[in-house]
Amino acid sequence: MRVGVFALQGDVREHLLILSKLGVDTLEVRNATALNEIDSLILPGGESTTMSKLIDIFDLRKPLQEFIVSGKPVFGTCAGMIMLASNVVDSAAGQQSLNAMDISVQRNAFGSQLDSFEATVSFAGQDAKVAFIRAPKVLEAGDGVEVLSKLEDGSIVAVRQKNLLATAFHPELTGDSSVHSYFLGMAQS
Amino acid sequence: MSPSKNEATPLVKRGLAEMLKGGVIMDVVNVEQAKIAEDSGAVAVMALERVPADIRAQGGVARMSDPDMIEDIMKAVSIPVMAKARIGHFVEAQVLQSLKVDYIDESEVLSPADYVNHIDKWKFDVPFVCGATNLGEALRRISEGAAMIRSKGEAGTGDVSEATKHIRTILGEINSLSAKSEDELYVAAKELQAPYDLVREVARTKKLPVVLFVAGGVATPADAAMMMQMGADGVFVGSGIFKSGDPVKRAAAIVKAVAAFNDPAVIAESSRGLGEAMVGINVSDLPAPHRLSERGW
């Protein structure tokens, strides 16, 4: 099994490090051809406006949407969650998501960088040490969406819809591999 | 469940820089330029009153920008906004933190406020990026709390040669450090004038503990891609975009070239029809007192 990490921008290296720690074969995905060589895909953290532009500049919107529709597992962290959402309430001019998950997200929902934080969250019933960096929140999740993590204040910060997993936080920054293990489990089943 | 939220930890500060990797950070002096930067795919903007080329041309003391101008830009864009404080000017940094900018650049592009000490960056919750010309300087800044390093280059010139020199120096010194045996690292730390623990960490991991961008003199898509091929995590472009003939086109072209830095066909494509590049000054023609990269130590 080979996991691709979308590599045009963002914290690609951190995802690759965790995956290799888990003993998984990885590939940096920079073009449509690479999508044919992987079994699952991670959309990393980064700047979602930039990712949206780059996806169009390099004609990757359709191939990515086809990959998602094919049912192969896709995991988005932070900017990756924004890319997967069907609705981004405060998107920048020209920013377009991949419109894949039935969720509505708000960008920078906690505030500026001063409001970024580390925390231990309960993810799918297990504790995970994660980081929220200028993180988004899920404002609304559709019927087919399973909520995997909420903060104390009720904010939805991790969701799953069939083959798609999205977290508002970065599990890739803290060295905790439990969320990636969960994703690999999705990819194996 | 979130028993404790820990804000402003080193991981949180360094983490934002990790998210900017593979991206272009653009100097902007007003809302219009900030929007152009965001539209073209910049990962962040640096809000300042005068780009380095103008600071150079106009001379005088260059200081932190007007808070109104910084706040206008923060309101206008959704990407992170950085702003510059003078080297050692901890009150300018306090002001920028109170404005809630996302990153502070303690920058040699402004006139230094202290010729001995840099800002004690551990005292701040906002992360800092600092310039460096070599590994020792980078590690001294990190030991003071910098959460991101940019090689200095020579800002406001459009001459990429100093940027090349500084990124090559930093990465070359990391390489030679990683080839040393453990017992050689004590003297290496002495020679680098950097804390031993950081020196040992770099020797082991073969990289800085923070993200390393390049700045100072990048003017074309090929310049930017060259910095990426040499091993930069990303690129700052100051005067190179908004002092050129067609900023909208050039901004997008540099973003594209950075994302596809290993693909000459894409770089060729993004180099076409950009109009005039910024005029530029050869660094070798600059008298030493006018070289910004020599500010900071």
Interface residues (C-beta under 8 A of the other chain):
Chain A: A7 L8 Q9 G10 D11 V12 R13 E14 R30 G45 G46 E47 T49 T50 K53 L54 I57 F58 C78 A79 D90 A92 A93 G94 R107 N108 G111 S112 Q113 L114 D115 S116 F117 E118 A119 T120 V121 S122 A131 I133 R134 L151 E152 H170 L173 T174
Chain B: M1 S2 P3 S4 K5 N6 E7 A8 T9 L11 V12 G15 L16 E18 M19 L20 K21 G22 G23 K35 E38 D39 S40 G41 A42 V43 A44 V77 S78 I79 P80 Q97 K100 V101 D102 Y103 D125 V126 P127 A252 V255 K256 A259 A260
